[in-house]
Amino acid sequence: MTSLLHKRWPNRRYTGLGLTPKMIEVARAKACANVRFVVGDCEDIPFEDSSFDVAICSMSFHHYPNPQDFFDSVSRVLRPGGKLVLNDSTGNALMVWFINHAELPLANLLHKGDVRIYSRKKIERMRQESRLTLEVFRNDRLWHLHAVMRKPRTV
């Protein structure tokens, strides 16, 4: 993701967060100028309050065992008016049930590490709990979500 962003906006600064040193090593191999990589957990982001204008979570949210902690942590590190861009898997109620009760348990048996996907309603509850406002929520291609949330300018 940082490579794509850097290609589009090369003069901006980027920070990539990875759970393990190996993930950071792989990311650094693709490194660009103005990009730093840090080992850390998205459910407890290791940065000061109000550190970022934008946080992007792309296709990793379904791996988080404590998704509310993720939302709370992102809300904490965003500056007032900052945005969270979330891209992940979702679906209608039947699809969410099937994936969470059939597909992901099989993936877990194969050590794929997936935890669960969430409905729009559940994501809305987590977003509200972390005091982010919703600007965009699209459910594209039946299974993909794209959401943009913003931290209020005044808290």
C-alpha positions as CSV (number, residue, x, y, z in Angstrom):
1,M,0.0,0.0,0.0
2,T,2.8,2.4,0.9
3,S,4.4,1.8,-2.5
4,L,1.2,2.6,-4.3
5,L,0.7,5.8,-2.3
6,H,4.2,6.9,-2.7
7,K,4.0,6.4,-6.5
8,R,0.9,8.7,-6.6
9,W,2.0,11.3,-4.0
10,P,5.9,11.0,-3.7
11,N,6.3,14.1,-1.6
12,R,4.2,12.9,1.3
13,R,5.4,11.0,4.3
14,Y,4.2,7.5,5.0
15,T,4.4,5.0,7.9
16,G,3.7,1.3,7.5
17,L,2.8,-0.8,10.5
18,G,3.5,-4.6,10.6
19,L,2.9,-7.1,13.3
20,T,6.2,-8.9,13.0
21,P,9.8,-8.0,12.2
22,K,9.6,-10.3,9.1
23,M,6.7,-8.3,7.8
24,I,8.7,-5.1,8.2
25,E,11.7,-6.7,6.5
26,V,9.5,-7.6,3.4
27,A,8.1,-4.1,3.4
28,R,11.5,-2.5,3.6
29,A,12.6,-4.4,0.5
30,K,10.0,-2.4,-1.4
31,A,10.9,0.8,0.4
32,C,10.5,4.2,-1.1
33,A,11.7,7.6,0.0
34,N,9.6,9.2,2.8
35,V,8.4,5.8,4.0
36,R,9.2,4.3,7.4
37,F,8.1,0.9,8.8
38,V,7.4,0.1,12.4
39,V,6.7,-3.2,14.2
40,G,3.4,-2.8,16.0
41,D,-0.1,-4.0,16.6
42,C,-3.0,-2.3,14.9
43,E,-5.1,-3.0,18.0
44,D,-2.6,-0.9,20.1
45,I,-1.0,1.5,17.6
46,P,2.4,2.5,19.0
47,F,2.2,6.2,18.2
48,E,1.4,9.4,20.1
49,D,-2.2,10.7,20.2
50,S,-3.2,12.8,17.2
51,S,-0.1,11.7,15.1
52,F,-1.7,11.1,11.7
53,D,-3.9,12.8,9.1
54,V,-5.0,9.5,7.5
55,A,-4.9,5.9,8.5
56,I,-5.5,3.2,5.9
57,C,-6.4,-0.4,6.7
58,S,-6.5,-2.5,3.5
59,M,-7.6,-6.1,3.6
60,S,-6.3,-6.9,7.1
61,F,-9.2,-5.9,9.3
62,H,-10.7,-9.4,9.2
63,H,-7.5,-10.7,10.9
64,Y,-7.9,-8.6,14.0
65,P,-9.1,-10.6,17.1
66,N,-10.3,-7.4,18.9
67,P,-11.6,-5.1,16.2
68,Q,-13.0,-2.5,18.6
69,D,-9.5,-2.0,19.9
70,F,-8.4,-1.3,16.4
71,F,-11.1,1.4,15.9
72,D,-10.3,2.9,19.3
73,S,-6.6,2.9,18.6
74,V,-7.0,4.5,15.2
75,S,-9.3,7.2,16.6
76,R,-6.7,8.0,19.2
77,V,-3.8,8.4,16.7
78,L,-5.8,10.5,14.2
79,R,-5.6,14.2,14.4
80,P,-9.0,16.0,14.7
81,G,-10.5,15.9,11.2
82,G,-8.3,12.9,10.3
83,K,-9.6,10.1,8.2
84,L,-9.7,6.3,8.4
85,V,-10.0,4.5,5.1
86,L,-11.1,0.9,5.6
87,N,-11.1,-1.7,2.8
88,D,-11.9,-5.3,3.7
89,S,-14.4,-8.1,3.1
90,T,-18.1,-8.0,4.1
91,G,-21.4,-9.1,2.7
92,N,-25.1,-9.5,3.4
93,A,-26.2,-11.3,6.5
94,L,-26.2,-14.8,4.8
95,M,-22.7,-14.3,3.3
96,V,-21.2,-13.0,6.6
97,W,-22.7,-16.0,8.4
98,F,-21.4,-18.5,5.9
99,I,-17.9,-17.0,5.8
100,N,-17.7,-16.8,9.6
101,H,-19.1,-20.3,10.3
102,A,-17.9,-22.3,7.3
103,E,-15.1,-20.8,5.3
104,L,-13.0,-19.1,8.0
105,P,-13.0,-22.1,10.4
106,L,-11.6,-24.2,7.5
107,A,-9.0,-21.4,6.8
108,N,-8.1,-21.5,10.4
109,L,-7.5,-25.2,10.3
110,L,-5.1,-24.5,7.5
111,H,-3.4,-21.9,9.6
112,K,-4.4,-19.0,7.3
113,G,-5.0,-16.7,10.3
114,D,-8.3,-15.2,9.3
115,V,-10.5,-14.3,12.2
116,R,-13.9,-13.1,10.9
117,I,-15.6,-10.6,8.7
118,Y,-18.2,-8.1,9.8
119,S,-21.5,-6.8,8.6
120,R,-22.1,-3.1,7.9
121,K,-24.2,-2.9,11.1
122,K,-21.4,-4.3,13.3
123,I,-18.8,-2.0,11.7
124,E,-21.2,0.9,12.3
125,R,-21.4,0.0,16.0
126,M,-17.6,-0.2,16.4
127,R,-17.2,3.1,14.5
128,Q,-19.8,4.9,16.7
129,E,-18.1,3.5,19.9
130,S,-14.8,5.0,18.8
131,R,-16.5,8.3,18.0
132,L,-15.7,8.4,14.2
133,T,-18.2,9.8,11.8
134,L,-19.1,7.9,8.6
135,E,-18.5,9.6,5.3
136,V,-18.6,6.7,2.8
137,F,-19.7,3.1,3.0
138,R,-19.8,1.1,-0.2
139,N,-20.3,-2.7,-0.5
140,D,-18.8,-3.4,-3.9
141,R,-18.8,-6.7,-5.7
142,L,-21.1,-8.2,-3.0
143,W,-18.1,-9.0,-0.7
144,H,-15.9,-5.9,-0.6
145,L,-16.4,-2.9,1.7
146,H,-14.9,0.5,1.2
147,A,-15.5,2.9,4.1
148,V,-14.2,6.4,5.0
149,M,-14.6,7.6,8.5
150,R,-13.5,10.9,10.1
151,K,-12.5,11.9,13.6
152,P,-14.5,15.0,14.5
153,R,-12.6,18.3,14.4
154,T,-13.7,19.0,18.0
155,V,-13.8,16.3,20.6
